[in-house]
Amino acid sequence: MKEITELEPKALWKQFAKVCSIPHPSKHEEKIRQYVIGFAEEHGLEYRHDTVGNVVVCKPAAAGYEGHPTVVLQAHMDMVPQKNSDLKFNFETDPIQPYVDGEWVKARGTTLGADDGMGVSAMLAILEGKDIPHPALECLFTVDEETGLTGANQLGTDMLKGSILINLDSEDEGELYVGCAGAVNVTAHFEYKEEAAPDDCVGYEVSLSGLKGGHSGLEIILQRGNANKLLARFLRENPCASVSTIDAGGLRNAIPREAKAVVAVPEDQAAAFEQAATAFEKTIRRELSHVENGIRFGVKRIDVPAIVASRDFRSRFIAALTAMPNGIMRMSDTVPGLVETSTNLSRIEMACGKAQLLFMVRCMVNYGKKQVVAMIDSVVTLAGGRIEAQGDYDGWAPNPDSKILHVMKEGYERLFGKTPEVKAIHAGLECGIIGAKYPQLDMISIGPTMRFPHSPDEKVDIASVAKFYDFLLDTLKNL
């Protein structure tokens, strides 16, 4: 960690190195939560927590700022646990291994957790600082943002007293976010009959890897390959393969990078099946050459599976996967370049007579969300399944009269000599949910520059971290 802690600003990077050393995947934040509480106790700071695990650490106003409005700084404690398939790593017990690569900080084979370890580290650095001018602060550390915004959704209504909230979970320095998409999690369920694999078959494992994946909100606009959709396409084009199991994709908010299936192929069609796999890899490499450069697709012989799905279900299920909406559904009519509505087919599980599909549907407007859910429901119903929708939350509407927006635009221009971009984001920030519980809050979101969050390629730009932190300190000084 030494090379990390030598970076500037040292106060922030010291905390980030500590955050990386503490396992904190979504739904397993107890260790980092205890670190935050212990930090508060060590520094004599008041703190409070609610039943779901959110923590608020309070710091009194610096001298001369006692009459200024209380500011809430907010970040989430959890990180997306994604790793390369060839790496042995346990996110619940193993520390992240960050390293400096030129102008970036990356992690060895895993997500870095800069989303939102950077926000957490900035708050800890400010809480520890002795000579930082600032109003009274409430630093809100939330849990389980990445898998359903659980902390924000269940935030206690007696946790905050502030009137301004600065969310530290955006991913482009020099941009001020004043709105975000809402989302809903959709799960499709199927049950099917199994049967013995046909006689005279060869077993194969079909595998796809090497896709870039990424954040299903921020990077859906890049139209990268979806491993689940590509696997379904191959299986549809090769109906000779009876399907035993599928294990494809991962978390709802990550574009799927890898997919596997176990199949049984008649022996007299095995050579043609292998040739089809080779041809398919060449085809998708060519089709996606502008957005993907590491695609690996192939089949390898394994023991013949004893059980496969019935041919009827295989046909209906693969047809449903082929027809399922995925990716960008609509662009915004009012904000150039902003995705308004999207959906991510993130996970396919099929084994032992049951199959499940996971989706995250995002939209800046509620009616768009409902329409995409209806589309998914229609396809699933026609294929003989059912859906359930959970975790529905609204977006965050921009406020053109925001005081914090005015202060931060002026401050950025003064510090860096240029006007920051004011944007809305096609991702689920916690601001919308927190703002519904605390309607007095004037909110904005900022962060350093990150790339490829939610994937093992995640990285954070070192220079942008310094600008982000300086900007945050300047904002607190001038509120």
C-alpha positions in Angstrom: 0.0 0.0 0.0 3.0 2.3 0.4 3.0 3.8 -3.1 -0.8 4.5 -2.7 -0.3 6.4 0.6 2.4 8.6 -1.0 0.0 10.0 -3.5 -1.5 13.5 -3.0 -3.7 14.4 -1.2 -2.1 12.1 1.4 -4.9 12.5 3.9 -7.4 11.0 1.4 -5.1 8.3 -0.1 -4.2 7.1 3.4 -7.8 6.5 4.1 -8.3 4.8 0.7 -5.5 2.4 1.4 -7.2 1.5 4.7 -10.6 1.1 3.0 -9.0 -1.3 0.4 -7.5 -3.4 3.3 -11.0 -4.0 4.8 -13.2 -6.4 2.9 -16.5 -4.6 2.1 -18.5 -6.2 -0.7 -22.2 -5.4 -0.9 -24.2 -7.0 2.0 -20.9 -7.6 3.9 -20.1 -4.1 5.2 -19.9 -4.9 8.9 -16.0 -4.7 9.0 -15.8 -1.3 7.3 -18.9 -0.1 9.3 -17.0 -1.0 12.5 -14.0 0.8 11.2 -16.0 4.0 10.7 -17.6 3.7 14.2 -14.1 3.1 15.7 -12.8 6.0 13.8 -15.5 8.3 15.2 -14.8 7.1 18.8 -11.0 7.5 18.3 -11.4 11.1 17.2 -14.1 12.0 19.8 -16.8 12.5 17.2 -20.5 12.0 17.8 -22.1 9.3 15.7 -25.5 7.6 15.3 -26.7 4.6 13.3 -30.0 3.1 12.3 -31.3 -0.5 12.2 -30.1 -1.2 8.6 -26.5 -0.3 9.3 -26.1 3.3 8.0 -23.8 5.5 10.1 -23.7 9.2 10.5 -20.6 10.8 12.0 -20.9 14.4 13.0 -18.2 17.1 13.2 -18.9 20.5 14.8 -18.5 23.6 12.7 -15.0 25.1 12.5 -14.4 28.5 14.2 -16.3 31.2 12.4 -18.7 28.8 10.7 -21.1 28.2 13.6 -23.9 30.0 11.9 -23.6 28.4 8.5 -26.1 25.7 7.3 -25.2 22.1 8.3 -23.9 20.1 5.3 -24.4 16.4 4.8 -21.6 14.6 3.0 -22.7 11.2 1.7 -21.1 8.0 0.3 -21.8 4.3 0.3 -19.6 1.8 2.1 -20.1 -1.2 -0.1 -18.3 -2.1 -3.4 -19.1 -4.3 -6.3 -17.3 -7.7 -6.0 -16.1 -8.6 -9.5 -12.9 -10.5 -10.4 -11.3 -12.1 -13.4 -12.3 -15.8 -13.6 -8.8 -17.1 -13.3 -8.1 -15.3 -10.0 -8.6 -17.0 -6.7 -10.0 -14.3 -4.5 -12.6 -14.0 -1.7 -14.1 -10.6 -1.4 -15.4 -11.3 2.1 -11.9 -12.0 3.5 -9.2 -10.8 1.1 -8.0 -7.2 0.9 -8.1 -5.4 -2.4 -4.6 -4.9 -3.9 -4.4 -1.4 -5.4 -1.4 -0.3 -7.4 -0.2 2.7 -9.4 -0.2 2.3 -13.2 0.9 5.6 -14.7 -1.8 8.2 -14.2 -4.2 5.7 -12.7 -4.7 3.6 -9.6 -6.0 0.1 -10.4 -6.5 -3.2 -8.6 -4.9 -6.6 -9.3 -7.6 -8.7 -11.0 -10.6 -7.3 -9.1 -12.8 -4.3 -8.9 -10.9 -1.5 -7.1 -13.7 -0.2 -5.0 -13.1 3.5 -5.9 -16.8 3.4 -6.3 -17.4 4.5 -3.6 -14.3 4.1 -1.6 -13.2 7.5 -2.9 -16.2 9.2 -1.3 -15.8 7.3 2.0 -12.1 8.2 2.1 -12.7 11.9 1.4 -15.2 12.0 4.3 -12.8 10.3 6.6 -10.0 12.6 5.6 -12.2 15.7 6.3 -13.4 14.3 9.6 -9.8 13.7 10.7 -8.5 17.1 9.4 -7.6 19.7 12.1 -7.4 22.9 10.0 -10.2 22.6 7.5 -12.7 25.5 7.4 -16.2 24.0 7.3 -19.8 24.3 8.6 -21.2 21.7 10.9 -20.9 18.3 9.1 -23.0 15.2 9.0 -21.1 12.4 7.2 -23.6 9.8 6.1 -22.1 6.3 5.3 -24.7 4.1 3.7 -24.8 0.4 3.2 -25.7 -1.9 0.3 -26.0 0.8 -2.4 -24.8 -1.4 -5.2 -27.4 -4.2 -5.0 -30.6 -2.2 -4.4 -29.8 1.0 -2.6 -30.9 -0.7 0.6 -29.3 1.8 3.0 -30.9 4.8 1.3 -34.2 3.1 1.1 -34.3 2.2 4.8 -32.5 5.3 6.1 -34.1 6.4 9.4 -36.0 9.6 9.3 -34.2 10.9 12.4 -30.7 10.6 11.1 -30.1 13.9 9.4 -30.6 17.6 10.3 -28.6 19.3 7.5 -30.1 21.4 4.7 -27.4 20.7 2.0 -26.3 17.3 0.8 -23.2 16.6 -1.3 -23.1 13.1 -2.6 -19.6 11.9 -3.4 -20.4 9.0 -5.8 -20.1 10.5 -9.3 -17.4 9.4 -11.7 -16.2 12.3 -13.8 -14.3 15.2 -12.3 -15.4 18.6 -13.5 -19.0 17.5 -13.8 -21.8 18.5 -11.4 -24.7 16.0 -11.3 -28.1 17.4 -10.4 -30.4 14.4 -11.4 -30.3 10.7 -11.8 -32.3 7.7 -13.1 -34.7 5.6 -11.1 -34.6 1.9 -11.4 -36.4 -1.4 -10.6 -35.1 -4.9 -10.2 -36.9 -7.6 -12.2 -36.5 -11.3 -11.7 -38.0 -13.9 -14.1 -38.7 -17.4 -12.8 -39.2 -20.6 -14.9 -39.7 -24.2 -14.0 -39.1 -27.0 -16.4 -39.0 -30.7 -16.9 -35.7 -32.5 -17.1 -35.0 -35.6 -19.1 -32.1 -38.0 -19.6 -29.5 -36.8 -22.2 -30.0 -38.5 -25.6 -27.9 -41.6 -26.3 -24.7 -41.3 -28.3 -24.0 -37.7 -27.2 -20.8 -35.8 -26.5 -20.7 -33.4 -23.5 -19.4 -29.8 -24.0 -18.8 -26.8 -21.8 -19.6 -23.7 -23.9 -17.8 -20.6 -22.5 -17.6 -17.0 -23.4 -15.2 -14.5 -21.6 -13.0 -11.5 -22.2 -15.8 -9.0 -22.6 -15.3 -5.6 -20.9 -18.6 -5.5 -19.0 -18.9 -2.4 -16.9 -21.5 -0.3 -15.1 -25.0 -1.1 -16.5 -26.0 2.6 -16.2 -23.0 4.7 -17.0 -21.6 2.4 -19.7 -24.7 1.0 -21.3 -24.3 3.8 -23.9 -21.1 2.2 -25.1 -23.1 -0.8 -26.4 -20.6 -3.4 -25.4 -21.3 -7.1 -25.7 -23.6 -8.7 -23.3 -22.3 -12.2 -22.6 -25.8 -13.6 -21.8 -27.3 -12.4 -25.0 -24.4 -13.7 -27.0 -24.6 -17.2 -25.4 -28.3 -17.3 -26.1 -27.6 -16.4 -29.7 -25.1 -19.3 -30.1 -27.5 -21.8 -28.5 -30.3 -20.6 -30.8 -28.1 -21.0 -33.9 -27.1 -24.6 -32.8 -30.3 -26.4 -31.8 -28.5 -29.7 -31.8 -27.2 -28.9 -28.4 -29.4 -30.1 -25.5 -28.9 -27.7 -22.6 -28.1 -29.1 -19.1 -27.1 -26.0 -17.2 -26.4 -22.3 -17.7 -24.3 -20.1 -15.4 -24.0 -16.7 -17.0 -23.4 -13.1 -15.9 -23.5 -11.8 -12.4 -24.7 -8.7 -10.5 -27.8 -6.8 -11.7 -25.8 -3.5 -12.1 -22.9 -5.0 -14.1 -23.0 -5.7 -17.8 -22.2 -9.4 -18.0 -18.7 -10.3 -19.1 -18.7 -14.1 -18.9 -21.1 -16.9 -19.6 -21.0 -20.7 -19.5 -23.3 -23.6 -20.4 -23.1 -27.4 -20.3 -24.7 -29.1 -23.2 -25.0 -32.5 -24.9 -24.5 -32.8 -28.6 -25.2 -35.9 -30.8 -21.9 -37.5 -31.6 -22.4 -37.4 -35.3 -22.9 -33.6 -35.1 -19.9 -32.9 -32.7 -17.5 -31.9 -35.4 -20.0 -29.5 -37.0 -20.7 -28.1 -33.5 -17.0 -27.4 -32.8 -16.7 -25.7 -36.2 -19.8 -23.6 -35.5 -18.1 -22.4 -32.2 -14.9 -21.4 -34.0 -17.0 -19.5 -36.6 -19.1 -17.8 -34.0 -16.0 -16.5 -32.2 -14.8 -14.9 -35.4 -18.2 -13.4 -36.1 -18.7 -11.7 -32.8 -15.2 -10.5 -32.7 -15.8 -8.8 -36.1 -19.2 -7.4 -35.1 -18.0 -6.0 -31.8 -14.5 -5.0 -32.9 -15.1 -1.3 -32.2 -16.1 -1.9 -28.5 -14.5 -5.2 -27.5 -11.0 -6.4 -28.1 -10.6 -9.5 -25.9 -13.5 -11.8 -26.7 -12.8 -15.5 -26.1 -15.4 -18.1 -27.1 -15.1 -21.8 -27.4 -16.2 -25.3 -26.5 -14.4 -28.1 -24.8 -15.3 -31.7 -24.4 -16.4 -32.8 -20.9 -18.3 -35.8 -19.5 -21.8 -36.1 -21.0 -24.3 -34.5 -18.6 -26.8 -37.1 -17.3 -29.8 -34.7 -17.3 -30.8 -32.0 -19.8 -33.8 -29.7 -20.1 -36.7 -30.9 -22.1 -36.6 -29.9 -25.8 -39.8 -28.0 -25.4 -38.4 -25.8 -22.6 -35.1 -25.4 -24.3 -36.8 -24.0 -27.4 -39.1 -21.6 -25.4 -36.3 -20.5 -23.1 -33.7 -19.7 -25.7 -36.4 -18.0 -27.8 -37.2 -15.8 -24.8 -33.6 -14.9 -24.2 -33.2 -14.0 -27.8 -36.3 -11.8 -27.8 -35.6 -10.2 -24.4 -35.1 -6.4 -24.4 -31.6 -5.4 -23.4 -29.4 -2.3 -23.6 -30.6 1.2 -24.6 -34.3 1.5 -25.1 -34.6 5.3 -25.5 -32.4 8.4 -25.5 -33.4 11.6 -23.8 -35.3 14.1 -25.9 -34.1 17.1 -23.7 -30.5 16.2 -22.7 -28.2 15.4 -25.6 -26.3 12.2 -25.2 -28.2 11.1 -22.1 -29.7 7.6 -22.0 -33.3 7.9 -20.8 -34.3 4.3 -20.6 -32.3 1.0 -20.5 -32.4 -2.5 -19.3 -29.6 -5.0 -18.5 -30.1 -8.8 -18.7 -27.5 -9.4 -16.1 -27.8 -13.0 -15.0 -29.0 -16.4 -16.3 -29.2 -19.4 -14.0 -30.5 -22.7 -15.2 -30.2 -26.0 -13.3 -32.2 -28.7 -11.6 -35.6 -27.9 -13.2 -35.5 -24.2 -12.4 -34.3 -21.1 -14.3 -33.9 -17.5 -13.2 -33.2 -14.3 -15.1 -32.1 -11.0 -13.4 -32.6 -7.6 -14.9 -32.1 -4.0 -13.8 -34.3 -1.5 -15.6 -33.3 2.2 -15.4 -35.2 5.2 -16.5 -35.3 9.0 -15.9 -39.1 8.9 -16.0 -41.4 6.4 -14.4 -43.6 5.6 -17.4 -40.5 4.4 -19.3 -39.6 2.0 -16.5 -43.1 0.6 -16.5 -43.1 0.0 -20.2 -39.8 -1.9 -20.2 -41.0 -4.1 -17.3 -44.2 -4.8 -19.3 -42.0 -5.9 -22.3 -40.0 -8.2 -20.1 -43.2 -9.6 -18.5 -44.7 -10.2 -21.9 -41.8 -12.2 -23.2 -41.5 -14.2 -20.0 -45.2 -14.9 -19.9 -45.2 -16.2 -23.5 -42.3 -18.5 -22.6 -44.3 -19.9 -19.6 -42.6 -18.0 -16.8 -43.5 -15.3 -14.3 -41.8 -12.1 -13.1 -41.5 -10.2 -9.9 -40.4 -6.6 -9.6 -38.7 -5.2 -6.5 -36.8 -2.2 -5.2 -38.5 0.3 -7.4 -37.3 3.8 -6.8 -37.9 7.1 -8.5 -35.2 9.3 -10.1 -33.9 12.7 -8.9 -35.3 15.7 -10.7 -32.9 18.6 -11.3 -33.5 21.8 -9.4 -32.5 24.9 -11.5 -32.7 27.1 -8.4 -30.3 25.1 -6.3 -28.1 27.2 -4.1 -25.4 24.5 -3.8 -25.2 24.3 -7.6 -24.6 28.1 -7.8 -21.9 28.0 -5.2 -20.1 25.0 -6.7 -20.2 26.4 -10.3 -18.7 29.6 -9.1 -16.1 27.8 -7.0 -15.0 25.5 -9.8 -14.6 28.4 -12.2 -12.5 30.3 -9.6 -10.3 27.3 -8.8 -9.7 25.8 -12.2 -10.5 28.6 -14.7 -13.3 26.8 -16.5 -17.0 26.2 -16.2 -18.0 22.7 -14.9 -20.5 20.7 -16.8 -24.0 20.3 -15.2 -25.4 16.9 -15.9 -27.9 14.3 -15.1 -26.8 10.7 -14.9 -28.2 7.4 -16.2 -27.4 5.6 -12.9 -29.0 5.2 -9.5 -27.5 7.8 -7.1 -28.9 7.7 -3.6 -29.8 11.4 -3.7 -33.3 10.8 -5.1 -34.2 8.4 -2.3 -32.6 10.4 0.5 -34.2 13.6 -0.9 -37.7 12.0 -0.7 -37.1 11.3 3.0 -35.6 14.7 3.7 -37.2 17.1 1.3 -35.4 20.1 2.8 -32.1 19.0 1.3 -30.5 20.9 -1.6 -28.5 18.2 -3.3 -25.6 17.8 -5.8 -23.2 15.0 -6.7 -19.5 15.1 -7.5 -16.5 12.7 -7.7 -13.1 12.1 -9.3 -12.7 10.5 -12.7 -13.2 6.7 -12.8 -13.4 4.3 -15.7 -14.9 0.8 -16.0 -16.5 0.7 -12.5 -18.2 -2.6 -11.6 -15.5 -4.6 -13.5 -11.9 -5.7 -12.8 -10.8 -3.0 -15.2 -12.0 -0.3 -12.8 -9.5 2.5 -12.3 -9.4 6.1 -10.9 -7.4 9.0 -12.3 -4.8 10.2 -9.7 -4.8 13.9 -10.7 -8.6 14.1 -10.7 -8.7 12.8 -7.1 -6.6 15.9 -6.0 -8.9 18.2 -7.9 -12.0 16.6 -6.5 -10.7 16.9 -2.9 -9.6 20.5 -3.4 -13.0 21.4 -4.9 -14.8 19.7 -2.0 -12.7 21.6 0.6 -13.2 24.9 -1.3 -17.0 24.3 -1.4 -17.1 23.7 2.4 -15.1 26.8 3.0 -17.4 29.0 0.9 -20.9 27.8 1.9 
